[in-house]
Amino acid sequence: MANTLVDSEQIHASRWHQLAQRVLAGQALSREECLEVLESPDDELLDLLAAVFRVRQQYFGRRVQLYFLMNAKSGLCPEDCSYCSQSKVSESEIPRYNILNREKLMDGAREAKERDAKTYCIVISARGPNEREMDAVTSIVPEIKQKYDLKICASMGLLTDEQANRLKACGVDRINHNLNTSDQHYQQICSTHTYQDRLDTLQAVRQAGMEICSGGIIGMGEQPSDVVAMAQQLNTLGAESIPVNFLNPVEGTPLAGLRQLNPRYCLKVLAMFRLVNPDREIRIAGGREIHLGSLQPLALYAANSIFVGDYLTTKGQAPEADYRMIEELGFEITRANEVASV
């Protein structure tokens, strides 16, 4: 009986390494194979991560890239996204303010540099930016880049072609605009704009010549098939950076009572995203501290970047804990003047 069990485990381990080898050879996983990863038994998790790490190591070595997030405008959003504490349907007790002044945006850039972040993320809560917000961002970005040599990622809601071109012209490197979930599930979490609206913004970003940062939120009542559809759509879009958030069910939001995640499933999600998007930056984003808990270090065997510090309206892990986690893994931080891949 013991030998039979060992043989069975070896077969499954070989299966994950076979998938990883196919990915490294340039073959895409099928929808069924992606579902197989998400629905794999917990006792195969370490074998799965070992196989996925081969892919992560091929493209990113043992490096970890840090991002720093600045909530440049908080609350006051007219959209009804059910996961968001800043939406019009949220009753969450959060700070609400219009776009920050120059000094505060520069302070955020300085802090990003001090924390060894390579990219400074400027985020506003809005359906899309108004002229004042566009002016604030386009005027500050050149100064930030000159003084701190940081990459700039802006997240400003839905963008027109003209707005995307202006952001590119001022020096913005990348736009974040998350798909959040699958096309099929999207209407369950938002009614004030559509999935196609988000795709249109990403098309404007690409046409303007900027990189795409787009990911999603896991744990919003979706099915595994929705997670797979999102990962494959991001591959089709060619997103350079993919933040994977895990729902933080903030009190006062429509999804406040929804808790369907465990750390093992979260790791399988990250593994699947890596296999579907092998050479793309996978970032463990919001909710990692809550849902991964003590298994956070294992997530970096699939992902290769994290936010350091707080999120938009929720607290993150202390930066010192992140630095220690990276060091104890034997990994190293990608500095601002270094390339992320190997």
C-alpha positions, 0 to 999 in steps of 0.5 A: 500500500505504501509503495502504491501511495508513493507511486501515485504521488510521483505520477502527480508530481511528474504531471505538474512538471510536465505542464511546466516543461510544456509552458517553458517550451512555449505551449499554452495550457488549455482551459481544462488544464488550468482548472486542473491546477485550481482544483488540485488536491492540497497534498500536491501543493508543494509539488505544484509550486516546485514545478511552477518555480521552474517557470518563475526562475526561468524568466525572473530568477530569484528577484522580487520587484517592489511597488509603492501605492499612493491613494492620490484621491480617496472615495468620492467615486460614482461607480458601484463596484461592490468590492470597493470601499470607495464606491458610491454604494460603500458605507465604509469609514474611510478617508475621503479627499480630492487629489493630493497636492504636489507636496504630498505626491512628491512625499509619496515618491520619496517614500517609494524610493526609500522603500526600494520600490522600483515603481510608484503607483498613483491611484485616483478613485473615479470613473475617469479623470477630470481635467484637474486630475489630469493636470495634477498627474501630468505636471508632477510625473516628469518631476518625480522621474527626474528626482527619484528615477522611478517608474510611474504607474497611474490608475485613473479609471476609464481613459479616452484615447486623448487622455492616454496619449497625454499620460504617455507624453508626460512620462507615465510608463504603465497604466493600471486598469484591472479586469477584476474578474471574467466577462461572464461574472462582471455584471455581478459586481458592477452595473455602472460600467461594463467589462467592455469599457475596461477592455476599451481603456486597455486598448487606448493604453496600448495604442498610446504606447504604454505598458498594461498593468491589469489583474483581478480580485479573487474571492468575489463569488466567482467560479474557478472557470471565471478565474481561468477566463480572466488569466487567459484574457490577460494573456491575450491582452499581453499585460506586462504586469498582473496584480492578483488581489484577494478580496478583503471584505471590508465592512460597509461594502456589499461583499463585506460578508463574503469569505470563500478563500483559504491560503492553499487555494490562493497559492493555486491561483498564483500558480495557475496565473504563472503558468498561463502568463509565464514571462509576465510580472505576477504581483501578490497584491491586496489581501495577501496578508489576510488570506495567505497568512503564514504561507505568504513566502510560498507565494513568491515561488509563483509570483515575482513582485509585491506591494510594500506598505499599505494599500488604498484604504487598508493596511499592509504588512510592515515593510520590514516584514517584507524585506525579512521574508524576501531575505529569508527565502534567499531572494533579492529585491530588484533595484530601480536601475535594474531590469526585472527579468534575467 
